[in-house]
Amino acid sequence: MPETMNCLQIERWGGDLQSAERPIPEPGAGDVLIEVEATSVGLTVGHIMNGDLGDAEGALPRIPGHEVIGRVRECGPGVTHLKPGTPVGAYFYLNCGHCGHCRRGNESLCESLGGYVSVDIDGGFAEYVRLPASNALTLPDDIAPIDATVVPDAVATSYHVANQRANVTPGDEVLILGAGGGVGIHLVQIVQYFGGDVAAVDRDQAALDRCRELGAKRTVDTSRDSLSAATEGVAFDAIVDFTGSMELLAEAENRLAQRGRLVNLTTFPGRSLDVSPRSQVFNETEIVGSRYCSKYEFVRSAELVADGTIEPIVTEVVEMDDVQGLIDRIRAGDVLGRAAMTPT
């Protein structure tokens, strides 16, 4: 094995990616060294680079890329459940594994959270990455690395939303705001897996056409039509938002059925939504937030991709030199679904 590796790093929060050469990290006690096969590239990477999930100057330079797929190359002392050659994906949250939330399988709510992969430790825009072994989750042997890049976030977060927060059950009508994005387009499929019918909302007709191909029963192009007019007379059992648009959320909230659930996944600061307690009481509606998946949901999502139940929507694959340009286009909304990076 060589002594150094190529990588992409940020040298200031809010800055662009810079090419670098670094020593290959050595796995310490409880760690594994992973040879990276592919890393997903989505909008969250841009938020991380901006410092939105942590901006400690002492953490720089930092290698981004939290949705890492690869194979274990070396195991540090004390690691017995993984072996060299095991295919793994990175779990984003550096959870403790011992608190009440972790023991109940709610790792994203860890009471002693140590931060995030690619924020507080280096991520996968590199040829190798060192992770705590507890954050390297085993993948099925027969899943292709590029296909697997949708598992750690795009599919697993969708699974968590549908199963735990929106509580989708057979026959539910589910409205997805921002359905053409990397997570949204996989939620279109996950909702149907749980028995719901999808109404997909986006500003891009090509994205909406793809949602139709994936089984969405209704689409709304908000670049041409208002949500209120397009959904007049329809009540939704669940509404999931990936846009953070307060205007769109206000329209959507008025379309909740009795006992409907509005699920928020954006974290833009300074935005708020006016809600009528009277209407909530009379209709028993809920407004909830949703974070990251559990480790169980991660593993279950990998199984659904591996067996063909969920189709991975990865529309672009680039090498390291082209990642910054890809991120710029993702920020501009010019990429359908997910994209990925390979080290070579």
C-alpha angles and dihedrals in degrees: 000000000000121000097230137043138201117244146158118241141173117231096191132023108260092025131118127260117276127201114241143166118227139173112267105256119245117229113244128201109316093009136113130206111224126200102220117233098171140344126204119240117209142145093278089067088063091050090051092050089051090056095247093138097038135340107189109156090214090064092066137142092043131179108222127205115102102180096075125173122186148107130281110257101175136005123217124224114298097023109124106148095066130057134194109278096030111138110234143171127211121252107217102217119074093218126177098231092216110072124093094263093049092048089052092051096255095120095157088065093052111161092215099039112177094200132258140308109261092017104059097014129025120279139207109286085107143072092257136019132191116219137171104264089236088063094053105085120194118248129202112273093234099055114106114235095239091049090048093058090080092057105074095057119352096054102023094050089048090051090052092048095049097040104037111018108028091031092212113199131178112294096019118143107225126191116202117198110204094017095164095064126099096269097030096057090053091046087058086065098038092053089057090048087060091047102260131133117235133224107189122206124193142133095238120078094202089056091049091049088054090049088054090051088052092054108273108155095203134023132194123197104203091190086072109019135038116244091231094055095042094051100037110149094013123115120198126212090206135015121192121194127205097159107069089215107148092198091054092045091052090054092045095049089060089059096059115124121224107293088012121158125224110199121197123200103167125094104195108153122239098024124120139169127222111231128185111230088197092058091045092052096046093047100030092229125167134215112197140166127229129206131178129323130267120250089252090054089049092054093043090051091053089054091052092052093044094052094046097249090120120039113219109231104208107153101173135034120187139173124242097275092060101045097095092053090048091053090050090054092046089053088052091052094245098128124080116219116331135339131201144205128220120198093233 
